[in-house]
């Protein structure tokens, strides 16, 4: 798994399995925050533009250490499913080939992501209730 500027890059099913091992299968973890960045926008003169698909940045926290939190960026996000359930129960990671190359799937029970690439880094110093991916607007 290549590491770029502190981020570990995941592009294969075996690399995704390694991430599941590192984070205890996401057992007793939760999705703390989600930030979605769409590659599309509308210019001031009403012209729609689109580049790079959708990327999603997620902060996961868990009730165990080493690491206790991960910052994850899903690139080329195809689908994301989040349910109200708070605690995740790690299910599986898989990969399959579809048009445009491999598609990775991370199924965490009450949360699931299908994507082209994932990057992660240790965010264990981001524990607690404070917002980390932007201001707390609640």
Number of C-alpha atoms within 10 A of each C-alpha: 13 11 12 9 6 11 17 17 19 22 18 20 18 14 17 23 16 16 17 18 11 12 22 19 19 26 17 15 22 21 20 19 15 15 13 13 11 14 13 13 12 10 9 7 6 8 8 10 10 11 9 10 13 18 20 19 19 19 22 23 26 22 14 14 11 10 17 19 25 21 21 21 23 23 19 18 22 16 11 15 12 13 10 7 11 14 19 21 18 21 16 16 23 15 18 11 9 8 6 7 9 16 21 25 23 21 20 22 17 18 21 18 18 22 23 19 20 24 19 20 17 17 16 17 10 17 18 10 7 11 14 14 14 10 8 8 5 3
